[in-house]
Each structure stands twice: as structure tokens, then as C-alpha cells.
């Protein structure tokens, strides 16, 4: 009775609780929030007092005073700091409910397919503590496939590669379930770190993760340009030899070299999945190809590299950044019919 009354006063939602960004889909309204998964807090008397969440907190990364810290409470797709993650979820719930305090929604949250039962329970408990009346979990590749419009109920196999901030999920789906899945803890964050490491090693300049992300978006590529060094970009950072601020010019070819290792890890995960799947489903993938989702799918030429290595058609989904949250939202809108795609109770 109480749960039913609370349901009338709240709006159910689906959350893509990502390592880099959190997206919230509100039932009947679509995606209502897309903000960085970053929290800035101050510690007072042993307690963490939240100062900023989302875009405002991201702008504070690497710039906070000594009594404040800006962190990402998610790491590799799972919760790394429970207290801060709970506050972040609370903040986002209130924001989409126009800051009304008395809300108690049904929440469907995405989890990596490789998440352990302990990690799944942590996400489940954090959402309950943040004010949900009921929490359901769905594996990210399943949500990504639904959001990309793949026919998951068909007996023929479909293959999706979801490249997020913390993990890359490779899955083969058939008859409404996941036949094979593989998760590697390589994604956008590892790409950013690879750029930071390359510039420190080769150019003797130290940059922050926000600068690395900007470089990746502007001139990042999965394969070297065919002619010369490609596009160039001026970056500013701190010299590692003398410690003073400096600027240097970097090229597309340099970033392709920097990203070679994380790109290879993603390609290897795809190749292992192709080798491990049943032969009948492999024949279906030859016909249907591979669909890329997630922010990492936007890395230029990544689809070309995977196509060349796998010798299969590779397509980037429409709006790959929102495939997971849209798939999660589709399950929310059709909750009674699609319960079978949700994870078992944790």
C-alpha cells in the first residue's frame, strides 16, 4: 500500500550509471539528465560534505583547494566510493524530480556484465539508500543492444560492442538473452590515460585528464593518418624536466600511437568473442555484422580497425552515447513485458 502511494508521487527512471557520465531516463519523458559522474566534497569531522555534482564538479577536477576533493565515485563501471556514489545518485534523482525531497521511484540501473555479485549488490544498495522504492539491474550489453534497435528476440544472433568510460562490453545475443559476453576494463578513461602517459614519455609534458579527453575528441584516431602526420593541436601543460608551464604541438599520428594499446585490447576482446561463440551464431554475425555503441564508438576509425581485423561488417549505432540509457528506458516503459531481460535478484 505504502509502496503504491509512493509510486504515485514519484516518476520511475532508468539510470546509466557510467564511469564517465551518468544519464537518466524518466518514464514517459525520455532522457532528462546527462552529466559527468563527478562529485566534489569537503571533509568535516570525518564526514564527506558534498559541494558540487556533475558538470560543476568536473570543472573542478585537478583544481580543488586543500580542504576539498573532486573524484569519480565510479571506477571500471562499478562503485569505488559508496558514500559519494550514494550522494551522487540522490542528487540526480532530486534533479530530475525538480528537487522534490519526497520521491521514491522504481529505478532500473545498468551494470557491466563482468560485475561480481558483490559489486552488483553495492549498486543495488546505493540506489535503495538514495531513495528508490525498488531497484532492478540490467547488464549493459543487453541495454545497449535494445537501445541500438537490435532484434534481440530473434533466434539469429546479434553482436554488440559497447565501449564506455571504464569498460568495453562485447556480447552476442539471441532469443532474448546473452549467449556470450566478455568485458574488458578498457574504455575512454584508459584512452585518456594512454595520451597522458605518451605525452609525458615522448614530449616531456604533463597534462591533466580533462586536457587528454579534449585531445582525444578533437584529433583522436584509432589508426595513423595515411598521409603525413594529419591534424595538429597545441596543448599546454607542465614540463617534466624543469617543472615550468609550457606548450607543444601534437599531431594525429602521435595520438594514434598513444592509443594503440587500448585499441588493441578492444579489438582482441572482439576477436576472442568471435572465436568463443557457437558456430551457428557466428554465421549470423557474418550476415548481420557488429554494432558499436558507447562514447568510445565515436573514436575516429575505430570501426575501420575492427572491420579490418575481424573481416566483418561493422556499424556505429545511431546516437551511440545514449544507446545504453535508451535501451534501459525502453525496458522501463515496457516493464511488465520485458522483466526477462533484467538481472536475477541480487
N, C-alpha and C positions, 0 to 999 in steps of 0.2 A: 504493500500500500504506500509506504513512505517513498520507496524507490520509484513508483509510478508517478507520484506527485512531483518528486524532484525532476523526473524526466520531462514533465510538462513545463517546468520552469527553466529548463536548460536546452541547449542546442547540441546535439550529438556531433562528434567530429572525428576525423581521421588525421593522424599525425605521421609525417615522415620525419622522424627524429634523427636527422643526419649528423655526421661528424662535422661537416662544414656549415650546412644550412638546415633550418627546421621549417617545414611547410605544413600549414594547417588547412584542411578541407572541412568546411562546415556544411552539414547536411542541408540540401536544398539551396545552397548559396555558392558552392564551388570553393576554389582556393581563396582564402581570405587573408592569409599571412605567409610571408616568405622572408625570413630574417636569418642572419648568421647565428649559429649555435655558440654564442659567446656571452659570458657573464663577467661583469666587473664587480668586485666586492671588497669591502673593508673588514678587517678582523678586529672585533672589540670584545674583550672579556672572554676570549676563546670561542666566540660565535662569529659566523660569517654574515655580515650585513650587506645585502645586495644593493649596489649603487646604480648599475645600468645593465640592460639586457639587449641583445640583438645588435642592430646596426650601430647604435650609440656605443656599445661596449666594444665592438670590433674596431672602431676608430681609435680606441684607447690601447689596443694591443701594442706592447713594447714601449708605451709612453706613460705608464702609470707612476705616481709618486710612491715613496717607500711604504706608506701605510695602506696601499691599495694593490690589488692584483686583478688582471684580466685573463681569464682562462677559457678553454673549451672543455666543458664537462663531459663531452663525448670523445671517445678515442677508439678508432677502428670499428666504428658503428655501434659500440656499446658504452654504457655509462662508466666513466672513470672516477667521477666525484659525485656521489649520491646526493649529498646535501645541496650542492649547487645545481645539479640537474633537476632536482625536485622544484627548486625555486624558479628555474627557467621555465619548466612546464607550467607551473602556476601562473607565471607572468603571461605566457602565451594564451592560456585558457581565458584569463581575465580580459586580455586584449581583444580577443575575437568575440567575447561576450559584452563588449563595451564597458569593461571594468566592473560589472556587477559581481559582488562578492558571493552571493548565494546562488551558485550554479553547481550542478552535479551531473556532468554529461556522460554518455556512453562514449568511450574512446577506443578506436582501433589504431594500433601503433605497429609500424614496420620494424622488423628485426633482421639482421643478417642470417642467412641460412646456416652459417657456421657458429652462431651464438650458442653457448652452452646453456644448460638448464639453469645454472646459477645466474648467468648474465640475463637470461630471459625473465627470471623471477625478479631481478633487480629493476628492470624496466617496468615490469608489471606493478611492483610495489611502489615505485616512484610515482607512477601515474595515479595510483589509488590515493597515495599520500597527498598528491597535488589537488585532489578534489573530484576525481572520476567516481561515478557510482558503479561502473562496471568497465573492465578493460579486456580487450581481445587483442591478440598478436597475429600478425601475418608476415610470412617470410618475404623479404624484399624482392627476390626474383619473380615470385608469383604476382606481387602487386605491380611490378614493372611490366610484366607480360600483359596483364589485364589493361594497364594504362596505355600500353603501346597498341592495343587492339588486336593482340594475337588470339587466334581461336583455341583457347586452352582446353576446351571441352572435346575437341576433335580427337579421334583415335590417331591421327597423324601427328608427328612430333613437331614442336616449335622450339627454337633455341633463342634465348635472350642473354645478353651480356650487359649487366648494369654496373657502370663504373661510377662510384660515388666518391666522397671525400676521403673516407677511411678504408673502404673495402671495394673490391670488384667481385661481383657475383656472376657466375656462369651457370646456367640451368637449362635443362631440357624438360619440356612439359608435354604431357599427353593425358587425355581423358580426365581433365580437371585436377591433375596433381603433378607434383615434381617427380620425374623419373630419375633424374640425376642432377646433383648440384655440387658446385665447388666454389669455395670462397677463398680469395687471397687478400691479405691485408695490405693491398697496394691500391692507391687511388690518387685523387687530386692532391692530398696532403703530401704523399710521398714524392709526387712530381715537383711540388714546390720545394721540398727539402732537397731534392736532387739538384735543382737550379741553384739553391743557396750553397750547397757543397761544391758544385762545379765552379762557381764564380770565386769562392774562397780559395779553391785549389789552383785554378788556372789564371784568374785575373787578379788575385790577391786583394779582393774587395769583399767586405762582409755586408750583406743586405738582410732585411727582415722578411718575414713570411708574407706580409702584405705586398711588398715590392716584388717578391718572387711570383706571387699569384698574378700580379699585373703583367709581368713579363710573359708568363705562360699564356695569358689570354690574348696579349697583343701580338706576339711573334712565336708562340709555342707551336711546334710541329713534331709529328712522330717520325718523320723521315727527312733527311737533309734535302735542301733545295737542289734541283737539277743543275742550275747554272749559278756558279759562284757561291756567295755567302748568303744571298737572299736579303730579306729586310733587316734593318738595323734599328737599334733603340739605345738611347743614352740612359744609363742608370746611375744613381747616386748612392753611396754607402760610406763605410769606414774602411780605410786602408788597413790591411792586416800587418803590414811591415812597419808603418810609422804611427798608426792609430789616428790619423787625422782624416777628416771628411774628404772624399774625392769622388770624381765621376769618371765613367769609362763607357765606351761604346761596345755593345754586344750585338751579335748577329744571329740570324735564324739558324745558321749552321751550328753555331755554338750550343744553342738551346736544344737542337735535335740530338747533339752528342750528349748533353746533360741528361736528357730524358730517355736515353737508350735503355738503361737498366729497368726502370719501371714499366716502360712499354713492352720490353721483352718478357717481363713477368706476367703481364696481362695476356700477351699472345700465347705464352706457354700454357697458361691456365685454360685457354680456349682449345689448344691442341690436345691437352690431356683429357678434356671433356669429350672431344670428338673420338678419341681412342677408347674411352671407357663406356660410351653409350651402346645400347643394344644395336645390332646391325640393321634391323628393320627401321629403327628411328633414324639411324644415320642416313638411310636412303631418303627419308622425308626431308632431312636438313639440306641435302643436295638440291632438292627442288625448291624448298622454301627459303633457304639461306639463314643468316644470322642477323638478329636485330640488336642494335646498340642503344642503350638508354643511359640516363645519368649525366651529370655535368661533364664527366671525363670523355663522353662520346663526342663532345664539341672540340676536342683537341684535333687540330687540323691533320689530315692524312692518317689518322689512327685507323679509320675504316679501310683505307688503301693497304696499310701494312697488314692488317688481319686478313684481308681478302687475298693478298699475295701469299701469305704464309699458310692459310688454311685451304686455299684453292676453292673457295665457296663464295656465293653472293653475300655481300654484307651491306646492310642498310641502316641508316640512322633514323630512329623513330622521330615522329613529329613532336616537337617540344620535349626533348629528352630530359630536361631538368625537372619536369613535372610528371613524368610517367608514373613514378612510384606513388606519389600522393594522389594522382588522379585514379590510379588503379585501386588504391586503398579507399578512396572516396566512392568509387563505383560499388565496392563491396558494402560500404556503409549504407548507400542508397538502396541496395537490394539485400539487406542484412539477412532476412529470413530465408531467402533462396540460396545465398552464397556462403552459408556457415561452413560448408565442407572445405572451403579453401583456407580457413583460419587454422592457426596452430592449435594443437590439443591444449587443454588446461595445464598451466604450469603449477 
